[in-house]
Amino acid sequence: MATMASKDASISAERLPMPSRNPLPLSATQEAQVRDIYYTRVRNHCAPEIKGRRAGRVVRNATCSTKERERKSLKKTAQEDFIREWWGMPERDEESRRKLAEKLALEERTNEL
C-alpha cells in the first residue's frame, strides 16, 4: 500500500494541474514582459524572412515610386478629361496643358527630395 501511495504522489507531481477556467489576470508589468518575450521569439524565428523583405524593399522603392507617379499623373489627367467631357466643358487648349505638365513636373521634383 505504501508503494501505491508513493506511485500516486510521483505521478501527480509529474503532471501539471488542469488550467483554471477563470485564471487570474496578469498585471500590466507581467503583460509587458509576456509581450516582450513573445515579440523576441517571433523576431528570432522570422529573422531571415524579415531580412529578405528589407533588402527587397530598398530596391523596389526606387523603381516603384517613379512608375507610381507616372501612373497617378496619367490617371489624374484621364479623370479630368472625363469630367470635362461629362459636364460638356471645352477641352483644354495647349497653354493649359503645358501649365499642367509643368505643375506635375514640379511636383515630381519636390517629391524626389
N, C-alpha and C positions, 0 to 999 in steps of 0.2 A: 504494500500500500504506500509505503514511503517513497518507493521508486516511482510510483504512478503520480504522486503529487509533485515530485521534483520534475518529472517529464512535462506535466501540465504547466508548471511555472516557467520552465525554459521555453516552451512553445509560445506562451503568452508574452514572454519577454521579447521574443524574436519578432512577433507580429506587431505591426503598427496598429494603433486603435482606429476604429472606424471614425472617419471625419464627422464632425458635428453638422447637423443640418443648419444650424444657426451659429456660424463661427463668430468669434469676437472681431470687431472691426479693427483695422490697423490704425495706428496714429499717423499723423501727417509725415513725421520723420521716417517711420517704418515704410510708408508707401513710397517715399522718395528713394529710400535705399533699395527697395524691390525694383522700382522703375530703373534706377541706375544699373543695377545688376543685369536686368533684362536687356537694356539697350547695349551694354557692353558685350553681352553674349551674342546678340544679333549682329553687331558690328564685326565681331571676330569671325562669326560664321559666314557673313556675306562680304568680307573684305575683298576677295578677288573680283567679285561682280561689281562692287562699288568702284574699284579702281578702273575697271574696264569701261564703265559708263562715264566716269570723269574724263578719261583720255579721249573717248569718242566725242564727248560734248564739246571739247575745245575745238576740235576740227570742224564739227558741224556748225557751230555758231558763226564762224567766219563766212561760210558759204550760204547758209540758210538766211542770214539777215539780208543779204543783197537780193536773193531771189524773193524773199518775203516782201521787201519794199517794192520791187518791180510788180509783183502780183497785186499788192494793195493799191498801187498807183493806177494800174490798169483797171482794177475793179472800181475804183473811185471815179475815173473818167467815164467808164461804161454806165455807172449808176447816174451820173449827172447827165449824160446824153439821153438816157432813158427818161429821166424826169422832164427834161426839156421837150422830148418828143411827146410824152404823155400829156403834158399841160399845153401843148401847142405853142411853146415858146420858140423864138427864132434860134437857128443854130448859131453856134459861136463863130465869130469871124477869126481870122488869122491872128489878129492882135491879142485877143483874149486867150486864145490857145497858147500863144508864145508866153504870155504872162503866167499862165497856169504851169507850163513846163518849167519856167524859171523858179516859180514858187516851190514846185516839187523837188527840183534840183537843190534848192537852198535847204529844204527840209532834210534831204539825204545827207548833205554835207554836215549839217548840225548834228544829225543822229550818229554820224561816224565818230565824232569827237567823243 
